[in-house]
């Protein structure tokens, strides 16, 4: 019985670590996308301000 409980605890620890990694990855991807979109918007705005 104790072996089954310890196995479950290990699986839960792995799952929580995997979930934390997924959350961190999603947050990093979101920040990168925002930064990329912001720099793209600034670039297009600077193009429209300057006369060709």
N, C-alpha and C positions, 0 to 999 in steps of 0.2 A: 504494500500500500504506500509506504513512504517513497519508494522509487517512482511510483506513478505521480505523486504530488510534486517531487523534485523535477520530474520531466515536464510537468505542466508549468512549473515556475520558470524553467529555462525557456520554454516555448513562449511564455508570456513576455519574458525579458527580451527575447529576440524580436517578437512582434512589436513591442513598444519601441525598441531601437530602430526597427525598420520604419515604423510610423513616424518617428521623430526625424529620421533621415529624409523621408518623403516630404514632410512638411518643410524642412529646411531647404530642400531642393526646389520645391514649388515657390517658396518665398524668394529664393535667389533668382529663379527664372522670372518671376514677376518684377522684381527690381531691375533686372537687366532689360526686360522688355520696356519698362517705363523709361529707363535712361535712354534706350535706343530711340523710342518714339519722341521723347523730348528733344534729343539732339537732331532728329529728323525734322521736327517742327521748327526749331530754331534755324536750321539750315534753309528750309523753304521760306521762312519769314525774312531772313536776310537777303535772299534772292529777290523777293518781291519788293523790298525796300530800295534796293540799288537799281538805278535805271540801266538798261542794257546798252 
